[in-house]
Structure formats: structure tokens, C-alpha cells
């Protein structure tokens, strides 16, 4: 079967989480023995308005010379990509990869008092869409099951060989890393608390504290925190004797950085409500529910001690 994985932007122009999801989709359909081609709407980043207009003007004619049996639309929560998927479904079988649950994302945004209009539009389109849907986890698929006519497909994250080949850590750890888009509501709710606790752990133990990813220019970082931005190679984030601090707020989805930390076999500190991670190693997960328990968990993680059972609720 000939499969086209269609994304909004090229892998090179996409945010890191989006590009890795596209790779996961390609690898999944290759593993099923299909011929897989990649296609995209734009070669560069663009405003939401431009991306929406391009998606609205895209048609099956651009894919017809390839003659696909299936088009997998890497939608990633974009209503305009779902609209495109329903339009393509008039001519070819379509799977829309929502990745995260519309319903769970809506609940998380409401809790964070973030904008919800796009998600409400996505949910309305999902109820009427004549396409199949795929998700990153069984939790996300189950949360949206009531919106769908058919059975959702679960396509888990692809194992990144760059991370799987990293040498195991030894203790004590030499650095703590936070890797996230720190402008997103997913990470803002707990960010101040995480920075205070991690900065204090850095001062007490001498461990380096580094942040990777986007951060607001107005964000005030502690003096002992280095902001390094995005890097070309994901292994740079997790290399060496490194522990990972997950900033995702409760209920905001399956954290990419937690999946990457598991693939790199790195210990991580994360909120106790994110207990739905598949295949998490309890020996390397340091749970917390408030700043005090986070501080205890970070110290235990740096020293390689047994995780603090008292940090769970």
C-alpha cells in the first residue's frame, strides 16, 4: 500500500515535537510494510492565518500523481488540518493524526484559563468528520472515543536511536535540564515553582541547571540557570550524567520530554498526576505534588537515592 504522511510544515520547519511526531508516523507505517512518502504544505514557518489559508486551498490534485492508497494527515490539534483531511477523504482514505486528545487538551486549557476556541472548533469538526483518527496513547484515544464513529488507532512515539544509544548515567548527577516551550500554557503553570526548587538544588549540590527550548524575553531566570535555546541534536539535551525536570502541568497530555527521558534512560522528576505514562521505570521516576516534595525528589535524584515515597499522594 502506498501511504503519504502529509504535514503542515516540512520536518525542518516544524517545532521539534511536531517533527518527531511526523517521524513516528512515517516509521509506524514503514513498520507495517507500506511504501511511505512525506509531503507538506509549507517549506517554512508562517502565521496561523497563512497556514489556515494554505490548508483551505490545498486539494487532492497535488497528491493525485502519486496515487496514494492512504493519506495520513499529521494534524496535531490544528482544526484547519482536520478540515483538509475531511476534504481529502472525498477522494482517498484518510487517517487524521490528532496525536493528543481534543477533550483532554480542552480540559487542561480551561484549567489554565487559556484560549479554547481552536479546540472547540476541532471537537465540532471531529464529531462530523468521515475519517479515521490516530493518537499518541491509549489514554488520549479513550478520552476522545465518544467523539468518534470508528475505533481510534494508537501510534506510540518512535524510539529515537540517537537517545537509545546514549551511555547510562552515573551518580551523582552533574546537571539538571528543563527542555520545553516555556511560552506555552502547558509549562507555565508550574514553571516558577520548578525553577525555584531546581535552582535551590543546583546551589546546594553544585549540579548545573540548563534550560533548552523557547523562553519569553521577559522571563526572569535565576542567576545559576543557563538558557541554551533549541539545539540541533536531541542527544545534546540528555547526554552525560543528566536528570530531567518535567514542567508539564497536570492533565496537559503525554509529555514528549518524559518519553525522551525514558528512551535515553535518564531519571526524571514529574508531577504525580502524570501517572499515565506507558512503561515508566519506577526506579527513575521521582514524583512530586508541591514545591517541598519536588525539592526532596530533586536532591534524591541528583544523589541517585531511592525516590521519596512521601512525595506521592
C-alpha positions as CSV (number, residue, x, y, z in Angstrom):
1,X,0.0,0.0,0.0
2,X,1.2,3.5,-0.8
3,X,0.9,5.9,2.1
4,X,1.5,9.7,2.2
5,X,2.2,11.3,5.5
6,X,1.0,14.9,5.0
7,X,2.2,17.6,7.5
8,X,1.5,21.3,7.7
9,X,5.2,22.2,7.5
10,X,8.3,20.4,6.5
11,X,10.1,18.5,9.2
12,X,12.9,21.0,9.1
13,X,10.5,23.9,9.6
14,X,8.3,22.3,12.2
15,X,8.6,22.7,16.0
16,X,10.7,19.8,17.5
17,X,7.7,18.0,19.0
18,X,5.8,18.2,15.7
19,X,8.7,17.0,13.6
20,X,9.2,14.0,15.9
21,X,5.6,13.1,15.6
22,X,5.8,13.1,11.8
23,X,8.8,10.8,12.1
24,X,6.8,8.5,14.4
25,X,4.0,8.3,11.8
26,X,6.4,7.5,9.0
27,X,8.2,4.8,11.0
28,X,4.9,3.3,12.1
29,X,3.6,2.8,8.5
30,X,7.0,1.6,7.3
31,X,7.0,-1.0,10.0
32,X,3.7,-2.3,8.6
33,X,5.4,-2.9,5.3
34,X,3.9,0.0,3.4
35,X,5.6,2.4,0.9
36,X,5.6,5.7,2.7
37,X,6.2,9.2,1.2
38,X,6.3,12.5,3.0
39,X,4.5,15.7,1.8
40,X,3.9,19.0,3.4
41,X,2.0,22.2,2.7
42,X,4.8,24.8,3.5
43,X,8.6,24.8,3.4
44,X,8.8,27.4,6.2
45,X,7.1,28.6,9.3
46,X,4.2,31.0,8.9
47,X,1.4,32.7,10.8
48,X,-1.7,30.8,11.8
49,X,-3.7,32.7,9.2
50,X,-1.3,31.8,6.4
51,X,-1.2,28.2,7.4
52,X,-5.0,28.1,7.5
53,X,-5.4,29.7,4.1
54,X,-2.9,27.3,2.6
55,X,-4.7,24.3,4.0
56,X,-8.0,25.6,2.8
57,X,-6.6,25.9,-0.8
58,X,-4.9,22.5,-0.8
59,X,-6.6,19.8,-2.9
60,X,-6.2,16.2,-3.8
61,X,-4.9,17.2,-7.2
62,X,-1.5,17.8,-5.7
63,X,-1.4,14.2,-4.4
64,X,-3.1,12.5,-7.4
65,X,0.1,12.0,-9.5
66,X,1.4,9.8,-6.6
67,X,-1.8,7.8,-6.4
68,X,-1.9,7.1,-2.7
69,X,-4.0,4.4,-1.1
70,X,-4.0,6.3,2.2
71,X,-3.2,9.8,3.3
72,X,-2.2,10.3,6.9
73,X,-2.7,13.9,7.9
74,X,-0.4,14.9,10.7
75,X,-2.9,17.3,12.2
76,X,-1.5,17.7,15.7
77,X,-4.5,19.6,17.1
78,X,-4.9,22.0,14.2
79,X,-8.6,22.4,13.1
80,X,-7.6,23.6,9.6
81,X,-5.7,20.4,9.1
82,X,-8.7,18.4,10.1
83,X,-10.8,20.4,7.6
84,X,-8.2,19.5,5.0
85,X,-8.4,15.8,6.0
86,X,-12.2,15.7,5.6
87,X,-11.8,17.3,2.2
88,X,-9.2,14.8,1.0
89,X,-11.4,12.0,2.3
90,X,-13.8,12.5,-0.6
91,X,-11.1,11.1,-2.9
92,X,-8.9,8.8,-0.8
93,X,-8.9,7.0,2.6
94,X,-7.6,9.4,5.3
95,X,-6.3,8.9,8.8
96,X,-6.1,12.2,10.8
97,X,-3.4,12.0,13.5
98,X,-4.7,14.2,16.3
99,X,-1.8,13.0,18.5
100,X,-3.2,14.4,21.7
101,X,-6.8,14.2,22.8
102,X,-9.0,17.2,21.9
103,X,-11.0,16.6,25.1
104,X,-8.1,16.4,27.4
105,X,-6.4,19.5,25.9
106,X,-9.7,21.4,26.3
107,X,-9.9,20.5,30.0
108,X,-6.2,21.4,30.5
109,X,-6.7,24.8,28.8
110,X,-9.8,25.6,30.8
111,X,-8.0,24.8,34.0
112,X,-5.2,27.1,32.9
113,X,-7.6,29.8,31.7
114,X,-6.0,29.6,28.3
115,X,-7.7,30.1,25.0
116,X,-10.0,27.3,23.9
117,X,-11.6,28.4,20.6
118,X,-9.4,26.3,18.3
119,X,-10.0,23.2,20.4
120,X,-13.8,23.7,20.4
121,X,-13.7,24.0,16.7
122,X,-11.6,20.8,16.5
123,X,-14.1,18.9,18.6
124,X,-17.0,20.2,16.5
125,X,-15.2,19.0,13.3
126,X,-14.3,15.7,14.8
127,X,-17.9,14.9,15.6
128,X,-18.7,15.2,11.9
129,X,-15.5,14.0,10.2
130,X,-15.6,11.0,8.0
131,X,-12.0,10.0,8.6
132,X,-10.2,7.6,10.9
133,X,-8.3,9.1,13.9
134,X,-5.0,8.2,15.5
135,X,-3.5,9.2,18.8
136,X,-0.2,9.0,20.7
137,X,-1.5,6.9,23.6
138,X,-4.4,4.8,24.7
139,X,-5.4,7.4,27.2
140,X,-5.8,10.1,24.5
141,X,-7.7,7.7,22.3
142,X,-10.1,6.7,25.1
143,X,-10.7,10.3,26.0
144,X,-11.9,11.1,22.5
145,X,-13.7,7.9,21.9
146,X,-17.2,9.4,22.4
147,X,-16.5,11.9,19.6
148,X,-15.6,9.3,17.0
149,X,-17.6,7.0,14.8
150,X,-14.9,4.3,14.5
151,X,-12.2,2.8,16.7
152,X,-9.2,5.1,17.1
153,X,-5.7,4.0,16.2
154,X,-2.9,4.3,18.7
155,X,0.5,5.1,17.3
156,X,3.1,5.5,20.1
157,X,6.2,7.6,19.8
158,X,9.0,6.2,17.7
159,X,12.1,5.1,19.6
160,X,14.8,7.7,18.8
161,X,18.1,5.8,18.1
162,X,20.1,8.9,19.0
163,X,18.7,8.7,22.5
164,X,18.7,4.9,22.9
165,X,22.5,4.8,22.2
166,X,23.4,7.2,25.0
167,X,25.5,5.7,27.8
168,X,23.8,5.2,31.1
169,X,24.1,7.8,33.8
170,X,26.2,7.5,36.9
171,X,25.7,9.3,40.1
172,X,25.8,11.9,41.5
173,X,24.3,13.7,38.5
174,X,26.2,16.6,37.0
175,X,23.4,18.6,35.6
176,X,19.6,19.0,35.6
177,X,17.8,20.0,32.4
178,X,14.4,21.5,31.6
179,X,13.5,21.2,27.9
180,X,10.2,22.8,26.9
181,X,8.5,25.6,25.2
182,X,8.3,27.9,28.2
183,X,5.9,30.2,26.5
184,X,3.2,27.5,26.4
185,X,0.4,27.2,28.9
186,X,1.4,23.5,29.4
187,X,4.6,24.6,31.1
188,X,3.7,28.0,32.6
189,X,1.5,26.8,35.5
190,X,4.3,25.1,37.4
191,X,7.3,26.9,36.0
192,X,8.0,29.3,38.8
193,X,7.9,26.5,41.4
194,X,10.1,24.2,39.3
195,X,12.7,27.0,38.7
196,X,12.8,27.8,42.4
197,X,13.3,24.2,43.5
198,X,15.7,23.3,40.8
199,X,17.8,26.5,41.3
200,X,18.0,25.7,45.0
201,X,19.1,22.1,44.3
202,X,21.7,23.5,42.0
203,X,23.1,25.8,44.7
204,X,23.1,23.0,47.3
205,X,24.7,20.3,45.2
206,X,26.7,22.2,42.6
207,X,24.8,20.5,39.8
208,X,24.4,22.6,36.6
209,X,20.9,23.7,35.7
210,X,20.2,24.2,32.0
211,X,17.1,25.1,30.0
212,X,16.5,24.1,26.4
213,X,13.8,25.5,24.2
214,X,11.9,28.7,23.8
215,X,11.5,31.2,26.7
216,X,9.9,34.6,26.9
217,X,12.3,37.5,26.7
218,X,10.6,38.9,29.8
219,X,11.1,35.7,31.8
220,X,13.4,36.3,34.8
221,X,15.6,33.3,35.3
222,X,17.7,32.7,38.5
223,X,21.4,33.6,38.1
224,X,22.6,30.0,38.2
225,X,20.3,28.9,35.3
226,X,21.7,28.8,31.7
227,X,19.2,29.2,28.9
228,X,20.6,27.5,25.7
229,X,17.6,27.6,23.4
230,X,17.0,24.9,20.8
231,X,19.8,22.6,19.8
232,X,20.4,20.8,16.5
233,X,20.9,17.3,18.1
234,X,18.5,16.0,20.7
235,X,21.2,14.0,22.3
236,X,22.8,17.3,23.5
237,X,19.9,17.7,25.9
238,X,20.2,14.3,27.5
239,X,23.9,13.5,27.2
240,X,26.1,12.8,30.2
241,X,25.0,12.4,33.8
242,X,21.8,14.3,33.4
243,X,18.5,14.4,35.2
244,X,15.3,15.8,33.6
245,X,12.7,18.0,35.2
246,X,9.3,17.8,33.5
247,X,7.4,21.1,33.7
248,X,4.1,19.9,32.1
249,X,1.1,20.8,34.2
250,X,-1.4,18.1,35.3
251,X,-3.7,16.9,32.6
252,X,-1.9,18.5,29.7
253,X,-1.1,15.4,27.7
254,X,1.7,13.0,27.2
255,X,4.9,15.0,27.8
256,X,7.3,14.5,24.9
257,X,10.3,15.2,27.2
258,X,9.2,12.4,29.6
259,X,9.1,9.9,26.6
260,X,12.5,11.1,25.5
261,X,13.9,10.8,29.0
262,X,12.7,7.2,29.2
263,X,14.3,6.4,25.8
264,X,17.5,8.0,27.0
265,X,17.3,6.1,30.3
266,X,17.5,9.3,32.3
267,X,15.9,9.9,35.7
268,X,13.2,12.5,35.8
269,X,11.1,14.5,38.2
270,X,7.5,14.9,37.3
271,X,4.1,15.8,38.8
272,X,2.4,12.8,40.4
273,X,-0.8,13.4,38.3
274,X,1.2,12.4,35.1
275,X,0.8,8.7,36.2
276,X,-0.4,7.6,32.8
277,X,3.0,7.3,31.2
278,X,3.4,4.0,29.5
279,X,6.3,1.7,30.6
280,X,7.7,4.2,33.0
281,X,10.5,2.7,35.2
282,X,9.6,3.4,38.8
283,X,13.3,3.4,39.7
284,X,13.9,6.5,37.7
285,X,10.7,8.4,38.2
286,X,10.8,10.9,41.0
287,X,7.2,12.1,41.6
288,X,6.2,15.4,43.3
289,X,3.0,17.2,44.2
290,X,4.3,20.5,45.6
291,X,7.5,22.6,45.9
292,X,8.6,20.8,49.1
293,X,8.2,17.3,47.7
294,X,9.9,18.5,44.4
295,X,12.9,19.7,46.4
296,X,13.2,16.4,48.1
297,X,12.8,14.5,44.9
298,X,15.4,16.6,43.1
299,X,18.0,16.0,45.8
300,X,17.3,12.3,45.8
301,X,17.6,12.2,42.0
302,X,20.9,14.0,41.9
303,X,22.3,11.7,44.5
304,X,20.9,8.6,43.0
305,X,19.0,7.7,46.1
306,X,15.7,5.8,46.3
307,X,12.8,8.1,45.3
308,X,11.0,9.7,48.2
309,X,7.8,7.7,48.7
310,X,6.4,10.6,50.8
311,X,6.4,12.8,47.7
312,X,3.4,10.9,46.3
313,X,-0.2,11.4,47.1
